[in-house]
Amino acid sequence: MLHEGRIGMIAFTSSPQVERLVGVACQAGLEVPLREVFTRVPIAAIGPVVEETLQNYGARTVLRPESNFHLKPLIRAMASAWSSR
């Protein structure tokens, strides 16, 4: 589904989540489609460490809270980005 374009935004709360998704995609032969998704689907990261991990895998549109790297600020940043679409 993700690589078919039916997802409007992806959120990650930890770098291991990113690593796991990439690992599963590689095992399934879907690494290239996942990297393509990372270039066109808005991605939310809970903080700068997760953002850096995502960028290492080619993510271009990474949004995150400016400070207070917790779930509530992440959800607010996502809601703001979603309503701006």
N, C-alpha and C positions, 0 to 999 in steps of 0.2 A: 504494500500500500504506500509506504513512504516514497519509494522511488517512482510510483505511478502518479504522484502529484496530488493525492487526496488529503494531504496534511497541510494545514495552513501555517503552523508554527511548531517548533520543537523546543522543549525546555530541558536543561541539564542542571542538576544540583551538585554534581561532583565529576571530577576528571575520570574516576573509574567507570562511571556510566558511559562516558564518551568512548573510552578504551574498549569496553565490553561491546558496545554497538558496532564499532569498527571491526573488532575481532569476529563477531558473529557474521557481519557482512562479508568479510574475507573468506570465512569458511563456506559461506553459501555462494561464493562467486559473485557477490554484489558490491564489491569495493568501489568499482568505477561508478555505478549508479548512485551509491551513497555519497561519494565525493561530489557528484553533480548536484545532488540534493543540497549539500552543504553550501553550494554556490548560489542557489536560487530561493531557498526557503528561509524565512527569518528564524533565527535561532536565539534563544534566551539562555544566558549563563548566569548562575547565581553570583559569580564574582570573577575577578581578574585571572585567577588560576585556571578556572574552567574555560574562560574565554581564550586564554593562551593555548590550552590543549586543543580546543576547537579550531583555532587558527592554524595550528600545526597540521591539521587534517584538511585545510583548505576552506574552512568556513569564512564567508565574507561578511554576512550581515549578522553580527552578534550584538545583541542588546543585553544590557545588564544594569542593575542599580548603580547609581553613582557612588553610593556609600551604603553602609549597613547591609552587608551581604548575607541576608537571611531570606526566608521564603516570602514573607509579606512584601518587602520591597521589590522582590523579583516579580511577584504577581502584579503589583502596581505598574512596573515597567512594561510588562507584557500587555496589560490592559490598555495602557496608553498607546503603545505601538499598534495594537490591534484596532483601536478606535480611529487611529490616524490613517488606516489603509484606505 
